[in-house]
Amino acid sequence: MATVYKSKIDWWLAAILVVAMVASLFAGLRTLSESPAWIAALVGGPGLLLPLVALLSTRYVIREDQLIVRSGPFRWRIPIAEISGITPTHDPIASPALSLDRLRIAYGHKKSLLISPHDRDGFLQQIAALRSAV
């Protein structure tokens, strides 16, 4: 059975993404008045769709043997047995996290990934239980 944890979303980051989407929409509409529709879609579409997909799809799925991180078109599969540590961080580096209230997942050979589960305590408890069972 899988448990899904949605990403925590900082209000200021959501506001930036919404402003970017609105600006892209207006750019596409303005282009539409002077160019064919396909050019307007190329101008405004990516800036509208990519932030929207990130906002709607960023989540962390825990299964019996792996953590699956999804954000837009990106996906990471981390075996629970390979997780060597989880530490809190506010590192602003690009990652599949919509908040700066993050967890650094160390796994494999010197690999790490930053995530921001909304239910941080539940996430940590479930990972700890699975890691102790391995």
C-alpha positions as a Markdown table, in Angstrom:
| # | Residue | x | y | z |
|---|---|---|---|---|
| 1 | Met | 0.0 | 0.0 | 0.0 |
| 2 | Ala | 1.3 | 3.4 | -0.9 |
| 3 | Thr | 1.1 | 6.6 | 1.1 |
| 4 | Val | 1.1 | 10.0 | -0.7 |
| 5 | Tyr | 2.5 | 13.1 | 0.9 |
| 6 | Lys | 1.9 | 16.3 | -1.0 |
| 7 | Ser | 4.5 | 19.0 | -1.0 |
| 8 | Lys | 4.2 | 21.9 | 1.5 |
| 9 | Ile | 3.8 | 25.1 | -0.5 |
| 10 | Asp | 5.3 | 28.4 | 0.7 |
| 11 | Trp | 2.8 | 31.3 | -0.1 |
| 12 | Trp | 5.5 | 33.5 | -1.6 |
| 13 | Leu | 6.6 | 30.8 | -4.0 |
| 14 | Ala | 3.1 | 30.1 | -5.0 |
| 15 | Ala | 2.6 | 33.8 | -5.6 |
| 16 | Ile | 5.7 | 33.9 | -7.8 |
| 17 | Leu | 4.5 | 31.0 | -9.8 |
| 18 | Val | 1.1 | 32.5 | -10.3 |
| 19 | Val | 2.6 | 35.8 | -11.4 |
| 20 | Ala | 4.8 | 33.9 | -13.9 |
| 21 | Met | 1.8 | 32.0 | -15.2 |
| 22 | Val | -0.3 | 35.2 | -15.6 |
| 23 | Ala | 2.6 | 37.0 | -17.4 |
| 24 | Ser | 3.0 | 34.1 | -19.8 |
| 25 | Leu | -0.7 | 34.1 | -20.5 |
| 26 | Phe | -0.7 | 37.8 | -21.3 |
| 27 | Ala | 2.4 | 37.4 | -23.5 |
| 28 | Gly | 0.7 | 34.6 | -25.4 |
| 29 | Leu | -2.5 | 36.7 | -25.8 |
| 30 | Arg | -0.5 | 39.7 | -26.9 |
| 31 | Thr | 1.4 | 37.5 | -29.5 |
| 32 | Leu | -1.9 | 36.1 | -30.6 |
| 33 | Ser | -3.1 | 39.5 | -31.8 |
| 34 | Glu | 0.0 | 39.8 | -34.1 |
| 35 | Ser | 0.8 | 36.1 | -35.0 |
| 36 | Pro | -0.8 | 32.7 | -35.7 |
| 37 | Ala | -2.2 | 30.8 | -32.7 |
| 38 | Trp | 0.6 | 28.2 | -32.7 |
| 39 | Ile | 3.2 | 30.9 | -32.2 |
| 40 | Ala | 1.2 | 32.4 | -29.3 |
| 41 | Ala | 0.9 | 28.9 | -27.8 |
| 42 | Leu | 4.7 | 28.5 | -28.0 |
| 43 | Val | 5.2 | 31.9 | -26.4 |
| 44 | Gly | 2.7 | 31.6 | -23.5 |
| 45 | Gly | 2.2 | 27.9 | -23.1 |
| 46 | Pro | 5.4 | 26.7 | -21.4 |
| 47 | Gly | 5.4 | 29.5 | -18.9 |
| 48 | Leu | 1.7 | 28.8 | -18.1 |
| 49 | Leu | 1.8 | 25.0 | -18.0 |
| 50 | Leu | 5.2 | 24.2 | -16.4 |
| 51 | Pro | 4.5 | 26.1 | -13.1 |
| 52 | Leu | 1.0 | 24.8 | -13.0 |
| 53 | Val | 2.1 | 21.2 | -13.4 |
| 54 | Ala | 4.8 | 21.7 | -10.7 |
| 55 | Leu | 2.2 | 23.1 | -8.3 |
| 56 | Leu | -0.3 | 20.3 | -8.9 |
| 57 | Ser | 2.0 | 17.3 | -9.2 |
| 58 | Thr | 4.8 | 17.6 | -6.7 |
| 59 | Arg | 4.4 | 14.8 | -4.2 |
| 60 | Tyr | 6.2 | 12.0 | -2.4 |
| 61 | Val | 4.9 | 8.4 | -2.4 |
| 62 | Ile | 6.2 | 5.9 | 0.1 |
| 63 | Arg | 5.8 | 2.2 | -0.8 |
| 64 | Glu | 7.0 | -0.7 | 1.2 |
| 65 | Asp | 10.5 | -0.7 | -0.4 |
| 66 | Gln | 10.9 | 2.7 | -2.0 |
| 67 | Leu | 10.3 | 6.5 | -1.9 |
| 68 | Ile | 9.0 | 7.9 | -5.2 |
| 69 | Val | 9.4 | 11.6 | -5.7 |
| 70 | Arg | 7.4 | 13.3 | -8.5 |
| 71 | Ser | 7.5 | 16.8 | -9.7 |
| 72 | Gly | 6.2 | 17.7 | -13.1 |
| 73 | Pro | 7.8 | 15.5 | -15.7 |
| 74 | Phe | 10.6 | 14.4 | -13.2 |
| 75 | Arg | 10.6 | 11.3 | -11.1 |
| 76 | Trp | 13.1 | 9.8 | -8.6 |
| 77 | Arg | 12.9 | 6.3 | -7.2 |
| 78 | Ile | 14.9 | 5.9 | -4.0 |
| 79 | Pro | 15.1 | 2.4 | -2.4 |
| 80 | Ile | 14.3 | 2.7 | 1.4 |
| 81 | Ala | 17.3 | 0.5 | 2.1 |
| 82 | Glu | 19.6 | 3.0 | 0.4 |
| 83 | Ile | 18.5 | 6.0 | 2.6 |
| 84 | Ser | 21.4 | 6.8 | 4.9 |
| 85 | Gly | 20.0 | 9.9 | 6.6 |
| 86 | Ile | 17.4 | 12.6 | 6.6 |
| 87 | Thr | 18.2 | 16.1 | 7.9 |
| 88 | Pro | 16.2 | 19.3 | 8.0 |
| 89 | Thr | 17.4 | 22.1 | 5.8 |
| 90 | His | 16.4 | 25.5 | 4.3 |
| 91 | Asp | 18.8 | 25.1 | 1.3 |
| 92 | Pro | 17.3 | 27.1 | -1.6 |
| 93 | Ile | 18.9 | 24.9 | -4.3 |
| 94 | Ala | 16.5 | 23.8 | -7.1 |
| 95 | Ser | 14.7 | 20.6 | -6.0 |
| 96 | Pro | 11.3 | 18.9 | -6.1 |
| 97 | Ala | 10.1 | 21.0 | -3.1 |
| 98 | Leu | 7.7 | 23.9 | -3.1 |
| 99 | Ser | 8.8 | 25.2 | 0.3 |
| 100 | Leu | 12.1 | 26.1 | 1.9 |
| 101 | Asp | 11.1 | 24.0 | 4.9 |
| 102 | Arg | 12.9 | 21.0 | 3.5 |
| 103 | Leu | 14.3 | 17.6 | 4.3 |
| 104 | Arg | 17.6 | 16.4 | 2.7 |
| 105 | Ile | 17.3 | 12.7 | 1.9 |
| 106 | Ala | 20.8 | 11.2 | 1.7 |
| 107 | Tyr | 20.9 | 7.9 | -0.2 |
| 108 | Gly | 23.1 | 5.7 | -2.4 |
| 109 | His | 26.7 | 6.8 | -2.9 |
| 110 | Lys | 26.8 | 10.5 | -2.0 |
| 111 | Lys | 23.5 | 11.3 | -3.5 |
| 112 | Ser | 20.9 | 13.6 | -2.0 |
| 113 | Leu | 17.5 | 15.1 | -2.8 |
| 114 | Leu | 15.6 | 17.9 | -1.1 |
| 115 | Ile | 11.9 | 17.5 | -0.5 |
| 116 | Ser | 9.2 | 19.3 | 1.5 |
| 117 | Pro | 6.4 | 17.1 | 2.6 |
| 118 | His | 3.4 | 18.9 | 4.1 |
| 119 | Asp | 3.0 | 16.3 | 6.8 |
| 120 | Arg | 6.6 | 16.2 | 7.8 |
| 121 | Asp | 6.2 | 14.3 | 11.0 |
| 122 | Gly | 4.1 | 11.6 | 9.4 |
| 123 | Phe | 6.6 | 11.3 | 6.6 |
| 124 | Leu | 9.6 | 11.0 | 9.0 |
| 125 | Gln | 7.8 | 8.4 | 11.2 |
| 126 | Gln | 6.8 | 6.2 | 8.2 |
| 127 | Ile | 10.3 | 6.3 | 6.7 |
| 128 | Ala | 11.9 | 5.6 | 10.1 |
| 129 | Ala | 9.6 | 2.6 | 10.6 |
| 130 | Leu | 10.4 | 1.2 | 7.1 |
| 131 | Arg | 14.1 | 1.8 | 7.6 |
| 132 | Ser | 14.1 | -0.1 | 10.9 |
| 133 | Ala | 12.4 | -3.0 | 9.3 |
| 134 | Val | 15.0 | -3.3 | 6.6 |
